[in-house]
């Protein structure tokens, strides 16, 4: 995979290096959109057209994740009056997290 040296979004480097399962996809674009994409690469913002497309997809993934988080936060805020966390509540949270981590890593 090409190095992302020209990519102005250096935070994505770790994401790109973790993408091991690469596949190919063909996309049909109107000429004006193809020219736009080529300009983005030529201006040095991205190393390749693939880098540019992956960047767009990552941005959309983050936007969707942000929307999902905001929706969950609003659900929590609208779920009723807040109650103080007890020692039992914290233990249940810790135990649940430990189980999820064990399943994920195990």
Secondary structure, DSSP 8 states (H G I E B T S, - for coil): ----TT-S-GGGHHHHHT------------HHHHHHHHHHHHTTS-SSHHHHHHHHHHHHHHHHHHHHHHHHHHHHHTT-------HHHHHHHHHHHHHHHHHHH-
